[in-house]
Amino acid sequence: MRRDVPDRLRQFAKAMRSDATRAENMLWQAVRRSQLEGFKFKRQVPIDGYILDFVCFEARLIVEVDGAQHAESTRDAKRDAYFSQQGFRTVRVWNHEVTTNLEGVCLTILAELKNSGE
């Protein structure tokens, strides 16, 4: 899925990769290099004016690691609906969940990945 991305958004995504939260770094270490049963993830991917925390294009799965500022966010709901129309599913996990239960978060993501073909 190669799309024209404005330089401003591309640079912002690059900066976000360099300045990731602790939870994002922890999850990246768990899913990078196809460690989650061979599924390949990319992180901080700019698509259609949004930057996705993690995406597995093969399974059309987006994983967002959220802090408290995302609680009941109408912008996030709009974004999720947009990507749903594009054929993606979105899993949202809390920073605290990742830092205290990384294995459980990975199992949840893996279950979603395995359900992608059904």
N, C-alpha and C positions, 0 to 999 in steps of 0.2 A: 504494500500500500504506500506508494511513493506519491507525495503531493507537494505542490509548491508551498513552501512555508516562508512567510516574511522573515527577513533577517533579524528583526527585533524579537520575534517570538523564538526563533532558533537560538539566539544568544541568551534569552531568558531561560530557556530549557537547559542550556549548557551550564548556566550559573546555578540553577537549581540542583543539577547533578553534583556540582562541587560543594554546595551548601545544604546537603540533605539533612533531614532530622535524624535523630538517633534511631527512631523506629523505622524510617525509610532505609537507613543503612543496614539495620539488622535484617529486614526483609530481603533486601537486595542480596546480601550474603547468602541467604537461604535459597533464593530462586535463580541466581545468576548461573551462567554456564550450563543451562539445561539440567540443573540439579534436581528439579522437581519432576522425577520420572520422565525426563527427556523433553519436557515442554520448555520452549525458549521464550524468555521474557526480555523486553527492552524497558528501560526506565526513562522517565521524564521525556516523553515523546510528544512533540507538538503536532496536533492534527486539528484542522478546521477551526483554528482560533482558540483551542484549548490545549493544555499540557496535561497528559495522562501520567500519573505516578508510575504505573507499571502496566504493560500490555503484552498479552500473548496473542499474536495475530492468528496463529494456527487454530486456536480454540475460540478466537474472537471474544476474549475475556479481558476486561479492564479491572485492575485492582487499585483502589484509592485508599491511601493511609491518611486518615483525617484526625485533626485535633478538635478541640472544643468549638472553634470558630465555625465548624461545619455543621453543628447541631441544628437540625431543622432548617437547613439552607434551601431557599427556593431556587437559588442559582444552581446548586448541585442537582436538584430534582429536574430542572430544565436540561441540564447537561446530560444527565443519565437518560432522559427521554430521547434526546437527540441521538445519542449513540445507540440506543435501543433500536431506533428507526434505521440505523446503519447496520444492524445485525450483530451488535455487541451486547454482552451482558456485563454488568458492573457489580463488583463486590466491594463493599466499603467496610473497612476495619478501622478501629480506633488506635491511635498511637499507644495508649496504655495497654491495649490488648496485645499488640505486637511485642512490646517490651516485657510483658509479664507472662505471655503464653504463646510464644513464637511457634511452637510445635502445633498447637491447636489451630492457629491461624493458617499455617501451611496445610494442615489436613483439610480445612474448610476450602482453601483455594484448590487443592488437589481434587476434592469432590466436585467442585464446579468445572474444573478442567475435564474430568472424566465424563461429566454429563453433557459436554458440548456437542457430542455427536448424536445425541438422542433427540 
